[in-house]
Amino acid sequence: MTDTYDFIIVGGGNSGLLLATRLATALPESSVVVLESGSAFPDNSHLCQYDRYHAWQRPDLDLGYITTPQTSLKGQVLPYLRGKGPGGCTNVNFLTYTRGSAEDYNYWAELVGDDSWKWEHTFRRFKEIETFHAELSEDMKKYSNPLPEDHGYNGPVHVSLPAQWENGITELLDAGTRYGLPLNMDTNSGNPIGLSIPPTTTFKGYRWTSESIYTNYRPANLKMLTDIKVAKVVFENKVAVGIQAADGRKFTANREVILSAGVFDSAKILLLSGIGPTQELSQHNIQTIHDLPGVGKGLSDHPLVVIGASFAPGVGLSDRTQFDSNPAALEAAREQWKRDGTGEMNLHRSCVITGWLKENSILTTSEYQNLDTLSKQYLTKDSVPHYELFLAGPHFPPTYVVPEGTSYLSTVVCLMNMQSRGEITLKSANVNDPPVIDPKYMSHPFDRKMLTLAIREAMKFYQSGAIEKEFKGYVLAPKSQSDEDIHEFIDENLLPVFHANGTLKMGKPDDPMACTDPSFRVYGVEKLRVVDLSVCPITPNNHSQPTAYLVAQTAAEKIIAEYGGRR
């Protein structure tokens, strides 16, 4: 049995469902199908914003991938979250919606040789993607005050600043400014440097996912089929004509096949289809359709560590801690949320502080000096951060019980602009085997040096006195601020941020490791594109959800223009 559609989109995740909705709306005479490997959800219980730091621990929402032993981290095997089901990673991310630096996209344009990726164009697309909500009191506007013209108000993705802030948030912002860190009134203006309250993808008490786009904006010529695992793309003379599912079903594409299966599985599908390094394909007895050396290479991310400390009462989000430890209050609040989407479930965990910061002492180190010229120039740009401090985030370690008479504060320290590059490869030619994921964390000396400086800065902040309560000691931290102790802490505690990208990177035709052109077309074959975070030639300085939407929005523009659709 063969089903035929004009466009087949493989993957109903962050990018796939926005792309599908845009294409079907602009090309009403075309049929569009999304093939999603996960199952449909029975209800919306997974959309509670309070669960933003818990959702990733649910096996029904996660594919359960792991990395190979990381040789630069004492052989650690790390979990690697990948969202499962319609909506993909938008079901399990931390909800934070940050665009990154304008220079990220100018650099992207330079690397791929296409000015349509410059900030002036991506800025417009970001506004077209979002419907922005900001109901801020005058007191709140001392800390967060976005310019209306920097945001969009008619897009399919709801992006909201919390209307009510948790107790303790402004005190932490004040502590940061006392320490000397700048405030940023809008992290999404194109310059993220400084401390800010970032918006989240929430609306009326619910997590807003890419499936929310499909549910609320789906035109009649678009459908999504769940529980369909794609085994390979089917080619005729290097022209993609459809796909074959793992259960033997076949789907034919009159116009194009588009892979939006995510940074690991889009590359895996290409390899299973015979697109990739011939030597690797031959190891699994896969016939080469086109030798493309970069497939699966170039994997990048934002690695993190968490620093946790104990203070005298009154630091951090004590109300949140008390609520979390009160089963009766939790049950009552969840029942209220189930009834009408209101209540304390929308207050607790509604706020975080992101600090996108520079550490210019890195520029004098040999680790920086040994980088290539373009990377060095990029890292010196005023709006390009070197690391992120994520304050008032998840309670970590989750088993830590805050003793009476104390308060607890955790800070996530994230490395930006990771120079290490990993890869994904095949375990076998069996589509049911997971990909082999090797991020190669800390394999580049710049990464260890920069993360060491960032961790030291976080520890200095804790102990500086800027937080006006007694510092009682660390719960989770290096033994000291020495390089040796920080390196040991990194080796034993580093985790992924789950911002993987770059495994099918976009690039110029003369780049031997480029897999896709600036219009998302796979090099060496026809009628096949990749539209997800796989194509990123750099890792933008943000949380990657907006980038995935941007990729979909940009691809939609280019495809619609080619087929004469309406914008």
N, C-alpha and C positions, 0 to 999 in steps of 0.2 A: 504494500500500500504506500502510495506517495502523495503527500500533501504539497500543494504549490502555492507560493506567495511571491509577491514582488521583492520584499525585503525580509530576510531572516536575520534576526538578532539573537545571538547566543549569549544568554545571561540576563536575568532580570534584576540586576543589582544597581549600585549607585549611578553608574553611567547609562546602563542599558535601557532603563525604563524612561528616563528623561529623553534620551535620544529617540526611542520608539514613539513617544508621545509627540515630540516635535515633528518627526518625519510624517507620521500619519495625519497630523493636523494640516501640515503645509502641502501634502501630496494626497488629497482626498480620494483620488482615483486609484491610488496604490494600496495594495494589501500589505500589512506589516504584522509579523508574528514574532513574539519573544518566546524563546525556549528556555525555561528555567529548570535547573536540575533539582532544586528543592521543592518541598511540598507547600501547598497553600496553608495559611494559618487558620485555625478554627475560630479565632476571635481576635480582639485587639488588646489582650492582656499584656502583650509584650511591648506595648507602646507607652508605658508609664514613665515619665521623665525622671521620677525618683530613682528608677533602676538604672540610671545612666552608667554607673560604675559596676553594676552587677550583671548586666545583660550578657556580657561576653563570657561569663562563666556558665551559661546555660547550654548544655550539649545540643538541645534542639535548635539553637540559633547559630551554632559554630560547626564548621567542617572538621575541626579537631586536628589540623595540621601541626606538625612539629618540625624543627630544624634538624639538620645533621649536627653532630657534636662540633662545637665551635672551638677550633684549635687555639685561638687567641684568648679564650675565656675558660681555660682549664678543662676543656672538653664538655662544657655545659650543653645540654639539649634543651632548647627553649620552645615553649608553646608559640604557635603563630596563628592568631585569630583570623578567621575568614568567615564572613557572614553566610548563613545558609537560609534559603527560602527567598520569596519575593521581597525585594528591598536590599538584599545582600548585606553589606557592611553597615548600611544606614540603620539596620536593626540593632546593632551591637556597639556602635561607636560611642564616644563620650559626648556627642552632640555638638561639640564646639565648632563654630563656623567662622573661620579666619581665612582671609584671602591670600595673605602673604605680602611680600614687598613688590612694588612696581618693578624693581630691578630684576626680580625673578623672571618676569615675563619678557622684559627687554632682552635678558640673557638667553632665554628660550628662543626668541625670534632670531637672535644672532647665531645660535648653534644650528638651527634648522634652515636658515636662509629664507625666512618668510616673515615679512613685517606684520602680517595679520595677527601674529602672536604678541606684538608689543602691547605695553600696558594701556595705551590709549584705546586699543580695541578690546582687550580682555576686560578692562574696566567697564566698558559699555555692556559687554556680555554678562558680567557679574550682576549688573543692575537689572538686566533683562531676566535673569534667573530668579531673582528673589522678590518676595513680598515682605517688606521690612516692618517690624513692629517695635516701637520704642515709646513707652509711656513712662517718662521719667519725671520725678519731682524736682523742684529746684535744688534740693539738697543732693540728689543723685547727680545732677548736672555738674556738680563740682568735680566729679570723678569720671563721668561718661557723658559726652555731649556730641553725638554724631551730627554732621551736617546733612540735612535732608537731601541735598543734591548729590551726595555720594552713594545714595541707595536707591533701590527699585521698589515699586509698590504695586506691580501687576504681574509678577512672575509666579511660577508654579511651586517654588520652594519657600515655605514660610520660615522666616528668620527673625528671632525675637530677643530683645533684651528683657531680663526679668523685671516685671512690674513691681515686685517686692523683693528686697534684698535680705539675705540672711544676716542675723546679728553677727558682728565680728568682721564683716567684709571691709567696711570703711576703715576700721582700726588697722587692719593689715595693710591697706593701701597707704594709710598715714605712716605706718612703720617703714614702708618701702621708701617713701619720699624723705623721711628723716634720715634714712641710710644713704640717700643721695641718688636714688633711682628716679627717673622721670615718669610723670604720668602721661598716658596717651588717651586722649578723649575719644578716639575711634581707631581701633586696631585695623579696621578694614579700609582706611583711607588711601592705602598705597604705601604708607610708612608705618610699620608695626612697632617701631622701637619704643620701649617703655612699658609700664604697668597699665593694664586695662581690664575692664570687664567685657569679655567677648560675648557676642550673641550666640544663641543656640538654635538648632532646628527643632523648635517646639511651637505648638499652636493650640491654644485653648485647652491646655493641660495634657497634651499628647505629644509624643515623639513624632516628628514629621519625617517620613522616610520616602525613598523613591517610589515605593509601592503606593504611598499616599498620592503622589502625582498621578500614577496610573489610575487609581480608584476615582479621583476627583476630576481628571481632565481627559479621560480616555475617549477618543472618537470612535465611531462605529467600525472603521476599517482597521482597527488595531485589536489584536487578541494576545493573551499570554497563556501558554500551555505549561503546566508544572509537571514535575516528576519526569523530566526528559533530560537524560544525560547524553550530551553529544560526544560521540566517539571520534569523529573526524570530519573534515571538510572534504567534499567530493569534487574532483577536478576532471575537466575534459580539456586536454591540451593546454594545461596551465591556466585554465579559466575556471573559477569557482562556480559550480552550478547547483550546489546544495550541500546538505549535511546528511550524515548517517548517525542515528542514535545508537546507544549501547544495546537497546532492545531490538535492533534491526530495522526500525522504522526509518523511512527516508523522507526528507523534505527538500523540495526543489525551489530554487530562487530564480525568478525571472530577471531580476536586476542585480542584487548583490547579497552576499553573505557578510555579516558584520559580527566580529567576535567582541563581546563585552563580558567575558566570563571572569574577569579579574586578573590581577597581575601574575598569578601562578597558573591559573587554568587556561587562560588564553594562549600562553606560551606552550603549555602542555598539549593543547589541542592542535596547535600548529605542528609541533614535533610529531604527534601521532598521525598527522596528515601528510607527513613527508616534507615539511618545510623546516629547514634548520641545518645545522652543521652535518654534512654527509657522514663524517667519521662517527659521530654520536648516533645518528640514525641507523647506520649499518650494524652497530653493536646490538641493536634490538630487532634486526632483520626488517626494518622499515624501508620501503622503497623511496628514494629521494625524488620528490617532485621538483624542488628547487633548493640548491645549496645556499643557505643564508646563515652565515657564521654567527650573527649576533642574537639569534633566537635563544631566549632564556638567560642571556648574559646581562650584565649591567644592573643587577638588582641593588637597590638602594633603600634607605629607611632613615628614621630618626630614632636611634637607640636612647634608652633612658635608664636612670637609677632614681630611687626614692630616698630622700633624707627625712627622717622623722625625729622629733625632739619633744621633750617634756618641759612644760613651763608651769609657773604658778597659775591658779585659776584665772580665766578671763581672756585667754589667748585662743585664736582660731574660732572655730564654729562649735562652741560648746552646746548650743541648742540642738544642733544636728546630732552630736554624740548622744545626748540624752534621749532624743527622739528615737534614734537607731536602737537603743538598748531598752526600749519600752514596748514589749510585745502587744499590750492592749492598745496603746496609742497607734502603733503601726497597723494593726488589724482594722481599727475604726477608720483610720485615714484611707486605707486601701478600699474599704467598702464605700466610702464617700466618693473616692475617685471613680470607682466602677459605676456609681450611679450617675454622676454628672460631670466628671473630669475636673472637679474643684477640690480645694482643701489643702491640707499640709503636705500632701504628696507633691504639690506644685511649688512649695517653698523650699523644703530641704533638698539640698544638692542642686538648687537652681542657679547658684552663683559659683564662679571660679575667678581666679585672677591669673591672667597670662602675662608674663614678663618676657618680652622679646628683647634681648640685650646683646650688646657688643662687649668683647673683651680684647681691646686693642693691643694688649701685651703679646697676644699670639703673633702679631705681625713682625715681631723682632726675633722669632724663633727659627731655628733651622727647619723645623717641620713645615712652617709656612713658606719659607724661602725656597724649599725644594718642590713646591707645587708648580704646575704649568702656568704660563703667563695669564691666560684667560681666567683661570680660577683665582689667581692672586688679585687681579683687577676687580673681579666680582666681589670678593670678600672685603674689599676696602670701601665699597659703596656705603654711603651714610645710612641707607634704610635697610641694609642687609644684616640681620642679626647673626651672631655666632652660636647662641644657645637660647633656650627658653627655660624660665622658671614657672612652673604650674603650681600656684599656691591655692590652698583651700580645696584641694582635689580629693581623691579617694583616700579612705582610711587604710593605711598600709604600714606594717603588715596587717592583714585582715583579722588575724588572731589576737592582736594586741588589745588588751583591756586597759582602758585609761584608769589609773588608780584614783581613788577619792582624794580630793585636795589638790589635784593637778589638772592641767589641760594639755592637749596634744595638737601638734601642728606637723603636717607632712608637706613636703615640697618635692615635686617631680622635676628632676633636672634632665632636660632633653638636649641632645646634641643636634645642632643644625648643620647642614652642608657636609654630611658624611662623605669622606673621600674613599672609604672602602667600597668595593663593588663585589657583590656576590653573584649567585647564579641559581637557576632551577634547571634540573635535568630530569630525565625519565627514570623511573625505577624499572619499568618494563614496558612492553607494548600493550599491556592490558589497561584499558581505560579506567578500570575500577581501582587501580593502584594510585595512591596519592603521588604528587610530584615530589622529587627530592629537592629540599629547600636548604640552600647554604648561603646565608647572608654575609658570611666572612666578617662578622663584627670585629672591630678593633684591629683589623689586619693592616690598616694604613697608619703610620705613626702620627699623622696629624690628628686623627680622631681621638687617640688616647691622650694626646697633649691637650687638645681643646676641652675634652670632657673633664680632665683633671683640673684645669683652671676654673671651669664652671662649678664643679663640686666644691672646690675650695671657696669660691665666692659665696655659694649658698651657706656654707658653714660659718663664714665670717658674718653674714647677715644675721644668722641665728644668735650669734654670741656678741653682737655689736652693742646691744643695749637699745637699739632702735625699736625693738619690741618691748614695750614698757611693762613687762612682767618678768619676774625672776626666771632665768634660764636654769633648768634643773638637770639637764644632761640629755644625751642622745639616746634614742630608742633604736634607731637604725642609721648608721653612719660609719665612715672610716674611723679607725682607731685614733688617728691624728690627721693633721693637714699635710703631712709629708707626702711626697710623690709616691713613695713605696707603699704607704698604707692606703692611699687613694687608689693606686693601681690594683692592689689586692681586693679592695672593695668592688671595683669595677668588674674584675674577673669573676667574682662570686655573686654579684647582684644585678648585673646588667640585664635588661629586658627589652624586647621590641616595643616600639610605640604603635606598631601595626600600620605604618604609613608606607608600605612597600610599593615600589614603582620601578619602571625603567627596564623591564625584561624584554620589551619589544620596542626599543627606543626609536623615536622619531629622529630623522637626520637628513643631511644632504646626500645626494646620490653618490658622491665620492667618499662617503664615510663607510669603511668596510664593515663596521659593526651596526650600522643603521638597519632597522627592519621595516620601518614605515616612513612614508614621505610626509610633508607637512599637511597633507589632506587625508592622512590616516590610511592610505593605500599600502598594502604589503608589497614590498619590492619583489620583482621577479615573477609575479602572477597577476591575474586580472580579476576584477569583480570581487575582491576580498579586502576588507578593512579591519582594523583593530581600533576600538573606541573604548578605552578605559585607561587606568593609570599605568598600564604597561608601556604606553608610548612616551612617557615623560623623559626628556633628555636631561633634566635636572630634577632635584627634589625641592619644590618650593618651600619657603620658610613659613609653613602654616600647618594646620591640621588638615589632612588631605581630602576631606569630604568636599569642600568647595572646588578643589582642583578637578575631582572626578566629574562634578556637574559642569565645570567649565569645559572640560574635554568633550563632553556630550553636546553642549550648546554649540561649541565651535564646529564639531563634526556635522551637526545638523545644518548649520549655515552653509557649509561647503557642499554637502550632498544635495540639499534643497536647491542651491544655485545651479548645480550641474543638471538637475532634472527639471528645472523650470518651475519649481513650486513657489508658493507665496510665503513670504516671511511672516 
